[in-house]
Amino acid sequence: MDLSSDIQTDDWQSTRETVRERNKYMFLNPMMSDVSFLVQDSTNKERVKVSLPAHKYVLAISSPVFFAMFHGVVAEQSRQIELPDCDSECLTEFLRYVYYDELQITANSVLGVMYLAKKYLVLPLMRRCGQFLEERIDPNNVFETLTRARQFREEELEKRCWFIVDLNTKQCLESSSFFELDCAVIKSLLRRETLRIEEGEIFKHCMLWAEHQCKKEGLEASGCNLRTILGDSLFYLRFPAMTQRQFAEQVVPRGILSDCEALNVFLRFSSIKSDVSFPCVPRNGRPMRRCCRYSEAPSPHHWYRPPSNGTGRREEVLSFTVISESPVYIAGARLFTRTLGLTDADNRQDKVQLWIKDEAQDKVIGFTEGEYSPDNSGAYSGDGIDIKFNTAILVRNGVRYSLRCVISFSQSVTSNRNTPQKDVVFDQTKFTFENLYYGSHFIEVLYYTPWSK
């Protein structure tokens, strides 16, 4: 087909004022195309191949790999490049970004686009894909993302996925994608020291996974078959870290252990030396960081007395931003709540509600509530309670967030009289706080980072 007449008669250049608009017009346009890509058609169930036109100049100025292919010492002479490792959807979005800096990726295409960006060293696109994934990985989809990260050998993304699993282990194991994991990922999961869950819960979910695999293979979920499905992953379950009752009621009846293995675990529970084949030390979870707003111990400020016929109520909001080279996940907050006339020995409890809000989006992104007793955690022990969200919440750099607490009390309580600091830098993470008045209940912000040691 001769396009020369079209170029002369169609005054498309003058109707597109910017280079970006003109490049957008040339996107997937066969006009002046001097190279094409042959890939699988993502819209066809038969996975037939389709050809997508491109232009060497645009590719070469966007990628050092393409520059070497087309203009290097051993330049590529063929006008067609076959890509067996991607499909048309991923390549289309890759080319869209290369041509006019627009990105229309989805959860299904992002890893394929990221793979192409890595392969051809389009670093800005790699960062955009990474940011897209970072903002969307959650306990419900983390195992699906993890599997694909391993498939595409995205090591940093795989580490990020494991970090999410560590922080929210129970929710991750309850997701539907957990049942689709292969034996290699199950083994990697059970080898982790940093899972945040009781061993009995891990065993329960491993049994559900093994039963699912038996069903897929048409096998009876007998103890022998469950053990075969688990393979050597079984020996990373920490049976001695369970309670004796859990082991007796949940593990032994399943018949996955030999009599000798079960006996040795029981001997271990009785502090009798035995040859146990399983790790004995409980998993320790990831360390939680504490950003303390004060440089000195809290002291009572003003006593708030409940009404004579009911429960008092204290409400407070703390606004903050975070700057960090590492992702930061907010776990909750520590509140100062000393009670008049009572000590920790009186076993008092405070009813607390805690919200976190993304102020930029005007959206509540986390909530928890419960009754809490003072503990000795935190920078200043005693007179405080840790309030934690069920799921750790990712916060974005430089974005304003707010924590809001409501404390209901039947005894007189006090806030902290000291003036908090505005900027606190800890572990390469900078918190900037607003609401710097004295009389606050917020002592610390609790958080996690992947770089925590």
Secondary structure as GFF3:
##gff-version 3
##sequence-region A 1 453
A	DSSP	alpha_helix	4	9	.	.	.	ID=ss1
A	DSSP	alpha_helix	19	26	.	.	.	ID=ss2
A	DSSP	beta_strand	35	40	.	.	.	ID=ss3
A	DSSP	beta_strand	49	54	.	.	.	ID=ss4
A	DSSP	alpha_helix	56	62	.	.	.	ID=ss5
A	DSSP	alpha_helix	64	71	.	.	.	ID=ss6
A	DSSP	beta_strand	80	87	.	.	.	ID=ss7
A	DSSP	alpha_helix	88	100	.	.	.	ID=ss8
A	DSSP	alpha_helix	110	119	.	.	.	ID=ss9
A	DSSP	alpha_helix	123	136	.	.	.	ID=ss10
A	DSSP	alpha_helix	142	151	.	.	.	ID=ss11
A	DSSP	alpha_helix	155	167	.	.	.	ID=ss12
A	DSSP	alpha_helix	169	173	.	.	.	ID=ss13
A	DSSP	three_ten_helix	176	180	.	.	.	ID=ss14
A	DSSP	alpha_helix	183	190	.	.	.	ID=ss15
A	DSSP	alpha_helix	199	216	.	.	.	ID=ss16
A	DSSP	alpha_helix	223	230	.	.	.	ID=ss17
A	DSSP	three_ten_helix	231	236	.	.	.	ID=ss18
A	DSSP	three_ten_helix	239	241	.	.	.	ID=ss19
A	DSSP	alpha_helix	244	246	.	.	.	ID=ss20
A	DSSP	pi_helix	247	251	.	.	.	ID=ss21
A	DSSP	three_ten_helix	252	254	.	.	.	ID=ss22
A	DSSP	alpha_helix	259	269	.	.	.	ID=ss23
A	DSSP	beta_strand	289	292	.	.	.	ID=ss24
A	DSSP	beta_strand	300	304	.	.	.	ID=ss25
A	DSSP	beta_strand	312	324	.	.	.	ID=ss26
A	DSSP	beta_strand	328	336	.	.	.	ID=ss27
A	DSSP	three_ten_helix	344	346	.	.	.	ID=ss28
A	DSSP	beta_strand	350	358	.	.	.	ID=ss29
A	DSSP	beta_strand	363	372	.	.	.	ID=ss30
A	DSSP	beta_strand	384	395	.	.	.	ID=ss31
A	DSSP	beta_strand	401	409	.	.	.	ID=ss32
A	DSSP	beta_strand	413	416	.	.	.	ID=ss33
A	DSSP	beta_strand	423	426	.	.	.	ID=ss34
A	DSSP	beta_strand	429	433	.	.	.	ID=ss35
A	DSSP	beta_strand	442	448	.	.	.	ID=ss36
###
